[in-house]
Amino acid sequence: MEDSGDGIPAVVQKCQQIISEDKDIPYTVAAFKALTAVLEEATVTTIMELREKIKNATDQVIESFYEEYSVVSGCKLFLSTLIEVSASRSFSSFSSCRDAVLTAAKRWIEISQTSRERIADTASSFIQTTHTPADTHSSRISCEGMRIMTLGYSRVVLAVVKKLISASPSPVSLTVLQGSDVDQTRTLLSKLRQQSVKIRIITDGDVISHIKSVDFVLCGAECVFKSGGVLNRQGTHQLAFIAHLHSVPVYIAAELYKFDSSFPLDGSDIRKEEGKGISKLQESIGIPGKTREEMARGKCITSDSVAVGCRREAEVEYVCYSSDYTPPGYISLIFTEYGALTPGGVAVELMKVV
């Protein structure tokens, strides 16, 4: 696999090709497939060359998809696993080492491709067992059905909701918190259009008014850190905090490849900025600023001077973050392919993988 003349690494081109052919494939799974293709086509003759090839290709993918936390964390786990396999025992020949590494890589792809279904089974089984009429908080489930609150659109959360709808004998209602990205809500609605579910859409400011009318909160994650904290779209921290205050369980559904060994102290260590939301904010309040295209090309925090009366100007700063960090203290459980984990169990699971 050779690099093209346009400066884009071959592994990145392969990843982009896989994504273009399957619009629904997670970027991380596409990265795993591209990296595995590099290993299969690599013309190396020693274990050291093989390790160097793996590392260089992984670094190129991470550099190209650095804004996708799940790709970064997934590639780190992928690389750690393959290097560990190549160093774990003495091989009789280089070909046997290569075969073992390729087997491990394909195993990652296999697990990742079925992760949503396995997480849906785990979450559905736990939720149906736990949230029964005997539960004080869920005593109305028998007559009103299961009541869920979520934020935006997540593929794995969608899989869990569909599983609950098909398995639950009672009606399922879904309250969706609409954040700054309206397209996320539209996507979720289109995916659930054929399902037997009652959907209610609320704004960010209405969370506290509706939190007592749901049985639990269910969200996805961009990244799950070693601390048990979660990075997800903006508004998750606020939602989890309010749910925690009202003793409403908060569940996170996340694939194992989203686990990261980093240990952020708070959201300022990992906060992401998003220009699209800023330009929408500017348009909505009628204050001129950078265009959406300019925001996409440049820095995502900007300011304007707005005339107030005839004497002075107000400095207006536009700030919009696409993600926020939710501390582990606000999370009840994290559903993965291998079962339900407490936030404290994330570090133990990472030790098994890395």
Secondary structure as UniProt FT lines:
FT   TURN            5..6
FT   HELIX           10..21
FT   TURN            23..24
FT   HELIX           27..41
FT   HELIX           47..64
FT   TURN            65..67
FT   HELIX           69..88
FT   HELIX           94..113
FT   HELIX           115..130
FT   TURN            133..134
FT   TURN            137..140
FT   HELIX           141..144
FT   STRAND          146..151
FT   HELIX           155..167
FT   STRAND          172..178
FT   HELIX           182..191
FT   TURN            192..194
FT   STRAND          197..203
FT   HELIX           204..206
FT   HELIX           207..210
FT   HELIX           211..213
FT   STRAND          216..219
FT   STRAND          223..225
FT   TURN            226..227
FT   STRAND          230..233
FT   TURN            234..235
FT   HELIX           236..245
FT   TURN            246..247
FT   STRAND          250..253
FT   HELIX           256..258
FT   STRAND          259..260
FT   HELIX           267..269
FT   HELIX           275..285
FT   HELIX           292..297
FT   STRAND          302..308
FT   TURN            309..311
FT   STRAND          312..318
FT   STRAND          323..326
FT   HELIX           328..330
FT   STRAND          333..336
FT   TURN            337..338
FT   STRAND          339..341
FT   HELIX           343..345
FT   HELIX           346..353
//
